[in-house]
Amino acid sequence: MVCLSGTLSPVAGRGGYLYPAPLQGSDGRNGTVATVIQFDQGGRRFNYRVAGVAIHDGTVLLHRANDESFWTLPGGRAEIGEAAEHAIRREMREELSTDVEVLRLVWFVENFFNYDGLSYHEIALYFLIRFPLGSRPIALSEFKATDGNTRLEFRWFPLQEETLANLPLLPSFLPSSLRHLPASVIHLVHRDGSASGIGPL
């Protein structure tokens, strides 16, 4: 079974591989089919996410959805056939109506956590990004946006570990790690509040 945008669809196996049937997406983009890379198996969900690390004047941009109790770095799910760098640019255009400069990949994270009744296995790529000077995200300290039917709240927070941890900011390795970005790509395995460094890629 393959899950696209939260709906299960039976698929036919060919040569040992599974090919998803097209499904109507829930991203609100003019009725297009959303082929995001996500699938469910029982009470478990695999998710492939890209996220942007935007740092400006000693602050970092975070967002939360639908008045959630926690904050995350902005981003979203990659689509089938889409390169990760393209995915983060697309997500920023969709959510913030602006282009971004993708500077480099910072973390490759295998993230394991529980949310909304599901046990998640998430692969997440975190990119250092830069907004154009004078763009909306740079000009405002906080603002709101929508992504389909999801209401998003964006806010710049100071890069202080205690402040970020108390929000809380998830995954929980971020409050300390954001203050000292690695010089090269780091592979992390993160499980429910603990992260183990595998080392540079």
Phi, psi and omega per residue, in radians:
M1 nan 2.370 3.104
V2 -2.071 2.403 -3.092
C3 -1.938 2.131 3.027
L4 -2.062 2.137 -3.129
S5 0.947 0.632 2.977
G6 1.509 0.046 -3.111
T7 -2.005 2.255 -3.130
L8 -1.354 2.411 3.102
S9 -2.369 2.271 3.081
P10 -1.171 2.536 3.123
V11 -2.286 2.773 3.121
A12 -1.764 2.369 3.112
G13 -1.488 2.337 3.098
R14 -2.284 2.055 3.118
G15 1.105 0.491 3.118
G16 1.528 -0.023 3.138
Y17 -1.929 2.762 3.122
L18 -1.892 2.332 3.131
Y19 -2.057 2.153 -3.081
P20 -1.283 2.505 2.975
A21 -1.362 2.543 3.141
P22 -1.158 2.424 3.136
L23 -2.269 2.657 3.043
Q24 -1.183 2.214 -3.109
G25 -1.411 2.975 3.135
S26 -2.084 0.398 -3.094
D27 -1.558 -0.059 3.026
G28 1.310 0.235 -3.084
R29 -1.628 1.357 3.028
N30 0.943 0.618 3.042
G31 1.305 0.248 3.135
T32 -1.261 2.764 3.108
V33 -1.400 2.198 -3.140
A34 -1.614 1.946 -3.129
T35 -1.820 0.930 3.138
V36 -1.214 2.640 -3.069
I37 -1.540 1.646 -3.116
Q38 -2.754 2.393 3.048
F39 -2.601 2.674 -3.115
D40 -1.924 2.582 3.008
Q41 -2.514 1.818 -3.041
G42 1.080 -2.229 3.135
G43 -1.624 0.331 -3.123
R44 -2.021 2.619 3.131
R45 -2.368 2.297 2.974
F46 -1.690 2.382 -3.078
N47 -2.429 2.382 3.071
Y48 -2.010 2.029 -3.005
R49 -2.196 2.594 2.970
V50 -2.071 2.551 -3.115
A51 -2.450 2.636 -3.122
G52 -1.886 2.269 3.050
V53 -1.743 1.772 -3.133
A54 -1.906 1.998 -3.121
I55 -2.059 2.286 -3.082
H56 -2.590 2.147 3.102
D57 0.895 0.789 3.081
G58 1.316 0.284 3.120
T59 -2.235 2.807 3.111
V60 -2.203 2.460 -3.123
L61 -1.501 2.195 3.090
L62 -2.160 2.856 3.034
H63 -2.545 2.826 3.013
R64 -2.480 2.712 -3.042
A65 -1.933 2.373 3.001
N66 0.863 0.779 3.081
D67 1.026 0.632 3.032
E68 -1.066 2.806 -3.111
S69 -1.495 -0.070 -3.111
F70 -2.261 2.862 -3.135
W71 -2.035 2.711 3.077
T72 -2.447 2.954 2.980
L73 -1.291 2.484 -3.113
P74 -1.135 2.581 3.138
G75 2.849 -2.695 -3.133
G76 3.087 -2.958 -3.077
R77 -1.499 2.413 3.049
A78 -1.302 2.748 3.123
E79 -1.839 2.738 3.141
I80 -1.041 2.280 3.124
G81 1.454 0.097 -3.059
E82 -1.870 2.236 3.066
A83 -1.175 2.585 -3.048
A84 -1.054 -0.735 3.140
E85 -1.098 -0.676 3.082
H86 -1.137 -0.660 -3.125
A87 -1.088 -0.749 -3.113
I88 -1.220 -0.607 3.068
R89 -1.126 -0.755 3.133
R90 -1.093 -0.784 -3.128
E91 -1.052 -0.706 3.135
M92 -1.183 -0.663 3.091
R93 -1.138 -0.736 -3.107
E94 -1.182 -0.722 -3.042
E95 -1.533 -0.577 -2.997
L96 -2.127 -0.016 3.110
S97 0.957 0.705 3.096
T98 -2.586 2.658 3.028
D99 -1.450 2.757 3.076
V100 -2.285 2.704 2.988
E101 -1.647 2.160 3.106
V102 -1.594 1.988 -3.037
L103 -1.474 -0.864 -3.138
R104 -3.007 2.837 3.019
L105 -1.404 2.312 -3.091
V106 -1.831 -0.902 -3.096
W107 -2.304 2.473 2.910
F108 -1.963 2.003 -2.938
V109 -2.129 2.239 2.906
E110 -1.664 1.907 -2.971
N111 -1.976 2.168 -3.138
F112 -2.066 2.149 -3.099
F113 -2.780 2.909 3.083
N114 -1.913 2.375 -3.139
Y115 -2.723 2.298 3.034
D116 0.931 0.711 3.064
G117 1.435 0.071 -3.129
L118 -2.098 2.607 3.039
S119 -1.696 2.011 -3.010
Y120 -1.656 2.439 2.882
H121 -2.087 1.850 -3.025
E122 -2.052 2.335 2.940
I123 -1.773 2.133 -3.075
A124 -2.249 2.293 3.068
L125 -1.907 2.154 -3.091
Y126 -1.859 2.072 -3.113
F127 -1.902 2.395 2.963
L128 -1.319 2.168 -3.081
I129 -2.214 2.834 3.115
R130 -2.363 2.291 3.074
F131 -1.506 2.609 3.070
P132 -1.117 2.520 3.069
L133 -1.055 2.381 -3.131
G134 1.481 -0.063 3.119
S135 -1.281 2.839 -3.075
R136 -0.963 -0.813 -3.125
P137 -1.058 -0.578 3.136
I138 -1.328 -0.605 -3.023
A139 -1.334 -0.416 -3.041
L140 -2.018 2.477 3.098
S141 -1.394 -0.456 3.048
E142 -2.710 2.620 -3.096
F143 -2.865 2.934 -3.133
K144 -2.091 2.711 3.111
A145 -2.653 3.029 3.077
T146 -2.289 2.581 3.041
D147 -2.277 1.697 -3.002
G148 1.148 -2.114 3.118
N149 -1.665 0.106 -3.087
T150 -1.703 2.193 3.067
R151 -1.510 2.286 -3.095
L152 -2.082 2.410 3.054
E153 -1.986 2.196 3.139
F154 -1.968 2.491 3.117
R155 -2.730 2.490 3.040
W156 -1.531 2.239 3.131
F157 -2.072 2.547 3.095
P158 -1.106 2.548 -3.141
L159 -1.380 1.207 3.105
Q160 -2.136 2.175 -3.024
E161 -0.986 -0.796 -3.107
E162 -1.124 -0.734 3.121
T163 -1.049 -0.818 -3.096
L164 -1.202 -0.673 -3.138
A165 -1.159 -0.585 -3.095
N166 -1.371 -0.170 -3.093
L167 -1.064 -0.895 -0.096
P168 -1.507 2.794 2.992
L169 -1.743 2.244 3.141
L170 -2.085 2.610 -0.080
P171 -1.088 2.762 -2.956
S172 -1.298 -0.098 3.040
F173 -1.355 -0.258 -3.016
L174 -1.231 -0.730 -3.086
P175 -0.932 -0.696 3.113
S176 -1.480 -0.667 -3.037
S177 -1.243 -0.528 -3.118
L178 -1.146 -0.443 -3.112
R179 -1.334 -0.333 -3.112
H180 -2.428 1.396 -3.101
L181 -1.155 2.392 3.135
P182 -1.163 2.642 -3.136
A183 -1.309 -0.410 3.099
S184 -2.351 2.976 -3.062
V185 -1.117 2.318 3.103
I186 -1.984 2.380 3.057
H187 -1.711 2.141 3.141
L188 -2.109 2.524 2.922
V189 -1.965 2.076 -3.006
H190 -2.099 2.203 -3.126
R191 -2.278 1.950 2.964
D192 0.722 1.020 3.036
G193 1.670 -0.052 3.074
S194 -2.286 2.417 -3.135
A195 -2.149 2.438 3.061
S196 -2.076 2.239 -3.114
G197 -1.409 2.232 3.083
I198 -1.559 -0.561 3.106
G199 2.164 3.111 -3.116
P200 -1.102 2.589 3.065
L201 -1.556 nan nan
